[in-house]
Amino acid sequence: MPDWLLHDYWPWWFSAAFFATMVVGVWLAERRLLGVSGSYAAAIERTREEDEAARRLDEADPAAIDDALMRATLAAFGPEAVAELEREQAAAAAAAPAGPPIGLTGPRQAMPRSAHVTFLVMLAVGGLLGALGSSGWEVRTDLGPLHEALTGGGAISLLALVGGGFLVGFGTRMAGGCTSGHGLSGCSRLQPASLVATASFFGTAVAVSFALEAVAR
Amino acid sequence: MSATPRRPLAAHPRAIHLRYAVYGLVFGFGLSRIGFGDFAEVHAMFVFDDLRLFLAFAGGVALTMVGFVALARMSAMPRRHLHPGSVLGGVLFGAGWAITGACPSIVLVQLGGGHVSALATLAGVLAGVAAYAPVHRRWLPWQLDSCSV
């Protein structure tokens, strides 16, 4: 094992491969796109009823769901529409016999609110393990001398963290994603909203960082 | 009506906790080892002193694209809808990221790394997320879609 893997910051190419492995791996395993701000929203915003509905859907017999859907379809559109759909599907299946199933595929499993909380808590545990390697883990009351110098130091720096944190939480919800959801999962698929949001938050962060340096000097 | 089929262990409702615990642990560890939890490293990226983190991110996007094209059916993935919040929300988030060095996952990585002051950031993030839904319902006309972890 190379020495830098546990004791230095990773080189950019290894980091890039790590990001891609995470995003593609979670998609292949879960049929969900990695996005951390969505977990905050689910942990905070989702109601108990939505959680219960997700759990019941997850535990329900798939055949019973199919039955109920078919009954509802028959009631709404009549047997002719169903027969027509079945003919279309048979024709499509004949045209592409070996292809993947046609239709929308959702996530493999419903995700309860508590699983979002698990994910967020374990991010912090992962951060702890990562910090053990480099300089040794220690409790620090600031983000380092550079942050203190740029944001005023002491209590002013703490206030800046609260205010900045609010902007992060509010802004990522407004944009509908953050560095993982828009930046990695969205930009890699060239989704216009993700490209625009990512350009917007990276651009603003660059401008504000230069502004902080100018003011602090 | 058939009897309820036996589930494999991997599909047990509780198994998702275990899987997402692993994703969180691995992602948090990696973010820490990359240096994204280090304010000085993040700031150095934003003022172009050191492009390592930027290359890590941009390279990650490029390799994810390669992985998706090779291994996944991208037509099955949720679409992201462009709306005014894509720009304005990005501006607010970008400002917050520059000030705190934290995005939603990084604040937790900082906290795990021993930075007690990240609790202040986390309090702000939670308040911001909680404040957004009512503000959206009251004033903002576009439709919401969120990152879908």
Interface residues (C-beta under 8 A of the other chain):
Chain A: L5 L6 Y9 W10 P11 W12 W13 S15 A16 A17 F18 F19 A20 T21 M22 V23 V24 V26 W27 L28 A29 E30 R31 R32 L33 L34 G35 V36 S37 G38 S39 Y40 A41 A42 I44 E45 R55 D58 E59 D61 A63 A64 D67 P100 L104 T105 P107 R108 Q109 A110 M111 P112 S114 A115 H116 T118 F119 L120 V121 M122 L123 A124 V125 G126 G127 L128 L129 G130 A131 G133 S134 W137 E138 V139 R140 T141 D142 L143 G144 L146 H147 L150 T151 S157 L158 L159 A160 L161 V162 G163 G164 G165 F166 L167 V168 G169 F170 G171 T172 R173 M174 A175 G176 G177 C178 T179 S180 G181 H182 G183 L184 S185 G186 C187 S188 R189 L190 Q191 P192 A193 S194 V196 A197 T198 A199 S200 F201 F202 G203 T204 A205 V206 A207 V208 S209 F210 L212 E213
Chain B: M1 S2 T4 P5 A11 P13 A15 I16 H17 R19 Y20 A21 V22 Y23 G24 L25 V26 F27 G28 F29 G30 L31 S32 R33 I34 G35 G37 D38 F39 A40 E41 H43 F46 V47 F48 L51 R52 L53 L55 A56 F57 A58 G59 G60 V61 A62 L63 T64 M65 V66 G67 F68 L71 A72 R73 M74 A76 M77 P78 R79 R80 H81 L82 H83 G85 S86 V87 L88 G89 G90 V91 L92 F93 G94 A95 G96 W97 A98 I99 T100 G101 A102 C103 P104 S105 I106 V107 L108 V109 Q110 L111 G112 G113 G114 H115 V116 S117 A118 A120 T121 L122 A123 G124 V125 L126 A127 G128 V129 A130 A131 Y132 A133 V135 H136 L140 L144 D145 S146 C147 S148 V149
